[in-house]
Amino acid sequence: MALSISAVMLMLVIVVVLIRRSNLKLAHAIICALLGFYLASSSIAPSISEVTSNLAGMINGLKL
C-alpha cells in the first residue's frame, strides 16, 4: 500500500511539473489518467503491477 501511494504521489508531482513547465495541456493529463484507470481494470493489470513491484524491488536493492 505504501508503495502504491508513493508512486501515485511521485507521478502526480511529475504531471504537475509537466503542466507548469513543459506546456503539457490539462486535457492530455486527463487522457493519460483515464488510460491508467482503463489499464487498471484490464487483463494486463496484474502484469503491470508485477513489473512495477519488481522494478521497485530492484531500485530498493541498489547500494549507492
C-alpha positions in Angstrom: 0.0 0.0 0.0 2.8 2.4 0.9 4.5 1.8 -2.5 1.4 2.5 -4.5 0.7 5.7 -2.6 4.3 6.8 -3.1 4.2 6.0 -6.8 1.0 7.9 -7.2 2.3 10.9 -5.4 5.5 10.9 -7.5 3.5 10.6 -10.7 1.2 13.4 -9.6 4.2 15.7 -8.9 5.7 14.9 -12.3 2.4 15.7 -14.0 2.1 19.0 -12.2 5.6 19.9 -13.1 5.0 19.0 -16.8 1.8 21.0 -16.8 3.5 24.1 -15.4 6.9 23.9 -17.1 6.6 21.9 -20.3 3.2 23.2 -21.5 1.5 19.8 -21.0 -2.1 20.5 -21.6 -4.6 19.6 -18.9 -6.6 17.6 -21.5 -3.5 15.4 -22.2 -3.0 14.8 -18.5 -6.7 13.8 -18.1 -6.4 11.4 -21.0 -3.4 9.8 -19.5 -5.2 9.4 -16.2 -8.2 7.8 -17.9 -5.8 5.4 -19.7 -4.4 4.4 -16.4 -7.9 3.7 -15.0 -8.8 1.6 -18.0 -5.5 -0.3 -17.8 -6.1 -1.0 -14.1 -9.3 -2.7 -15.0 -7.9 -4.7 -17.9 -6.5 -8.1 -18.0 -3.0 -6.7 -18.3 -3.2 -5.0 -14.9 -1.6 -7.9 -12.9 1.4 -7.9 -15.3 1.9 -4.2 -14.9 1.6 -4.4 -11.2 4.2 -7.3 -11.1 6.6 -5.3 -13.3 6.4 -2.2 -11.2 6.8 -4.2 -8.0 9.9 -5.9 -9.4 11.3 -2.6 -10.5 10.7 -1.1 -7.1 12.5 -4.1 -5.5 15.4 -3.7 -7.8 15.7 0.0 -7.0 15.4 -0.7 -3.3 18.2 -3.3 -3.6 20.7 -0.8 -5.2 23.6 0.2 -2.9 24.8 3.7 -3.7 
